[in-house]
Amino acid sequence: MSISAPNSPEHQSSVIPISLCFDVEPDERCVNPNKRTPWSGFEDLYGQFRLRRKVLEQAVGSPARFCWTLRLDPQIELAYGSADWVVKKYRSILDQLIAEGDEIGIHTHAWRWDTYSQKWIGEHQNDAWLEHCVRLSCGTYEKCFGQAARVFRFGDRFMSDKVMRILEELGIVCDLTPEPGHIAVRRLAAEELTTGWIPDYRRVPRSPYQPSRFNFCKPARFIPRKIWILPLSTGHVKDGNDGAENLTMVMGFPFEAVRQLLEQNLMSDGRPYIVAVARTDVTLDSFTRSQFDLFLDHLANHPLRQRFRFTTPLETLRLLNKQFKG
């Protein structure tokens, strides 16, 4: 793909794809396996977005399409009685989102229930368990929708070469997991139990690529995988101590930080694009809801809004790279 310089006429006039992606999951990360509580966040966010979609469409002058990735993994199977609970419970909502042109993908976590401690463990070290999580999620999706999922995002930034190979085998076209710039860590929340490591993403490209078969963090040089990686939008935000912290563009994070990330990514050296994510419980907390609203208002009133297109991840890939055939 040819890359235009930031100040070139092509760069200044080209369409800027913006993918807003929502992880459709329980309101709590470590759910009580004995209570099948409704996913109030998803219900509320869906109601919000029926109006938000129209506002964003009016702002950019074109249809707005989004991405919703579903939890269909063993945690859901144990806590809710079946891996496809979200589809059964919210089928009418999902059908409406599909009718609007939105992409329905998969968002898998590796939570395993430990009967001894009576706690969930993020099992990132057990290859057999990881494979089970991915295959259950993808198989459940295909049974529910009659076709293989095309978009996938692993929870908590986890990914491995083996998982990437399985995703390719199962027909996933686009993975949204890597978040460029982040260092390897054991877990994202100090109070949670995990095994293994979340990968080092400091050398991951900040543009779409087909990964190497030997290192998913690197573009393939010769024989690429069929799957594409669309890295999330990240950047460095001042931390108040004359330093900078690498952050991912998560809707609901403090607006000023997300605004900085947006502007950094819009001024990127290559063809600009945005992939921002959020959990579907983002509107349940008053603070995260206010920051979420500020971000969407900012997009609707941005000076570059006439160049914005609210697209699914696959549409974003098509706009960015002519080699993408998905």
Residue pairs with C-beta under 8 A, 6 or more apart in sequence:
1 271
1 320
1 321
1 322
1 323
3 207
3 269
3 270
3 271
4 10
4 11
4 14
4 270
4 271
5 11
5 269
6 267
6 268
6 269
11 271
11 272
13 307
14 271
14 272
14 307
15 307
15 308
15 309
15 319
16 266
16 272
16 273
16 274
16 304
16 307
16 308
16 309
17 273
17 274
17 309
17 311
17 315
17 316
17 319
17 320
18 273
18 274
18 275
18 276
18 299
18 308
18 309
18 310
18 311
19 66
19 67
19 230
19 273
19 274
19 275
19 276
19 310
19 311
19 312
19 313
19 315
19 316
20 66
20 67
20 251
20 276
20 278
20 310
21 66
21 67
21 68
21 69
21 105
21 153
21 176
21 275
21 276
21 277
21 278
21 313
22 45
22 66
22 67
22 68
22 69
22 277
22 278
22 279
22 280
23 69
23 71
23 107
23 153
23 155
23 277
23 278
23 279
23 280
24 39
24 42
24 68
24 69
24 70
24 71
24 86
24 107
24 280
25 39
25 42
25 71
25 107
25 109
25 279
25 280
25 281
26 37
26 39
26 71
26 76
26 79
27 37
27 39
27 40
27 41
27 281
27 284
28 37
29 189
29 192
30 111
30 119
30 120
30 192
31 37
31 75
31 79
31 120
32 79
33 78
33 79
33 113
35 79
36 79
36 80
36 81
36 85
38 89
39 86
39 89
39 90
39 280
40 281
40 284
41 279
41 280
41 281
41 282
41 283
41 284
42 86
42 90
42 93
42 280
42 281
43 90
43 93
44 283
44 284
45 280
45 282
45 283
46 93
46 97
48 283
49 66
52 296
53 64
53 66
53 100
55 296
55 300
56 64
56 296
56 299
56 300
56 310
57 63
57 64
57 310
59 299
59 300
59 301
59 305
59 308
60 305
60 306
60 308
60 309
60 310
61 306
62 309
62 310
63 101
63 310
64 310
65 100
65 101
65 102
65 103
65 310
65 311
65 312
65 315
66 97
66 102
66 103
66 310
66 312
67 102
67 103
67 104
67 105
67 151
67 176
67 312
67 313
68 94
68 97
68 102
68 103
68 104
68 105
69 104
69 105
69 106
69 107
69 151
69 152
69 153
69 176
70 86
70 87
70 104
70 105
70 106
70 107
70 141
71 86
71 107
71 108
71 109
72 83
72 84
72 86
72 87
72 106
72 108
72 136
72 137
72 140
72 141
72 144
73 83
73 108
73 109
73 110
73 111
73 133
73 136
73 137
74 83
74 111
74 112
74 132
74 133
74 136
75 109
75 111
75 113
75 120
76 82
76 83
76 85
76 86
77 83
77 136
78 113
80 86
82 88
83 136
83 137
83 140
84 140
84 143
84 144
87 94
87 140
87 144
87 145
94 104
97 104
98 104
101 312
102 312
103 150
103 151
103 312
103 313
103 314
104 145
104 149
105 149
105 150
105 151
105 152
105 153
105 176
105 313
106 137
106 138
106 141
106 149
106 151
106 152
106 153
106 172
107 152
107 153
107 154
107 155
108 133
108 134
108 137
108 152
108 153
108 154
108 155
109 122
109 133
109 154
109 155
109 156
110 122
110 123
110 124
110 129
110 130
110 133
110 154
110 155
110 156
110 158
111 120
111 121
111 122
111 123
112 120
112 121
112 123
112 126
112 129
113 119
113 120
113 121
114 120
114 121
114 193
117 193
119 193
120 192
120 193
121 193
121 194
121 195
122 156
122 158
122 187
122 192
122 193
122 194
122 195
123 129
123 130
123 194
123 195
123 196
124 130
124 156
124 158
124 194
124 195
124 196
124 197
124 198
125 195
125 196
126 195
126 196
127 160
127 162
130 160
130 162
130 163
131 162
131 163
131 166
134 163
134 166
134 167
134 170
135 166
135 170
138 148
138 149
138 152
138 167
138 170
138 171
138 172
141 148
141 149
142 148
142 149
148 170
148 171
148 172
149 170
149 171
149 172
150 171
150 172
150 173
150 174
150 314
150 326
151 172
151 173
151 174
151 175
151 176
151 312
151 313
151 314
152 167
152 172
152 174
152 175
152 176
152 177
153 175
153 176
153 177
153 277
154 163
154 175
154 177
156 187
156 188
156 198
157 177
157 178
157 179
157 182
157 188
157 198
157 199
157 201
158 177
158 196
158 198
158 199
159 175
159 177
159 178
159 199
159 216
160 199
160 216
161 213
161 214
161 215
161 216
164 175
164 211
164 216
164 225
164 227
165 213
165 225
167 175
167 227
168 225
168 226
168 227
172 227
173 226
173 227
173 228
173 314
173 326
174 227
174 228
174 229
174 230
174 313
174 314
174 317
174 326
175 227
175 228
175 229
175 230
176 229
176 230
176 232
176 275
176 277
176 313
177 229
178 201
178 204
178 216
178 217
178 229
178 231
178 232
179 201
179 204
179 231
179 232
179 234
179 248
180 201
180 202
180 204
180 205
180 206
180 231
180 232
180 234
181 201
181 202
181 204
181 234
181 235
181 236
181 246
182 198
182 200
182 201
182 202
182 234
182 246
182 248
183 200
183 201
183 202
183 246
184 197
184 198
184 199
184 200
185 197
185 198
186 194
186 196
186 197
186 198
187 193
187 194
187 198
188 198
199 217
200 217
201 217
203 217
203 218
204 217
204 229
204 231
205 219
205 231
206 231
206 234
206 265
206 268
206 270
207 231
207 268
207 270
207 271
207 273
207 320
208 228
208 229
208 230
208 231
208 316
208 317
208 320
208 321
208 324
209 219
209 220
209 228
209 229
210 219
210 220
210 224
210 225
210 226
210 227
210 228
210 229
211 217
211 218
211 219
211 220
211 224
211 225
211 227
211 229
212 218
212 219
212 220
212 221
212 224
212 225
213 220
213 223
213 224
213 225
216 229
228 317
228 324
228 326
230 275
230 313
230 316
230 317
231 275
232 248
232 249
232 275
232 276
232 277
233 248
233 249
233 261
233 262
233 265
233 273
233 274
233 275
233 276
234 246
234 247
234 248
234 249
234 261
235 246
235 247
235 249
235 260
235 261
235 264
235 265
236 244
236 245
236 246
236 247
236 264
237 244
237 245
237 247
237 257
237 260
237 261
238 244
238 260
239 245
247 253
247 257
247 261
248 261
248 277
249 258
249 261
249 262
249 265
249 274
249 275
249 276
249 277
250 258
250 276
250 277
250 278
251 258
251 276
251 277
251 278
251 282
251 291
251 292
251 295
251 296
252 278
252 279
252 282
252 285
252 288
252 289
252 291
252 292
253 288
253 291
254 291
255 291
255 294
255 295
255 298
258 276
258 291
258 295
259 295
259 298
262 274
262 295
262 298
262 299
265 272
265 273
265 274
266 272
266 274
266 304
271 320
273 316
273 319
273 320
275 313
275 316
276 295
278 292
282 288
282 289
282 292
283 289
283 292
299 305
299 308
302 308
309 315
309 319
311 319
314 326
317 324
317 326
318 324
318 326
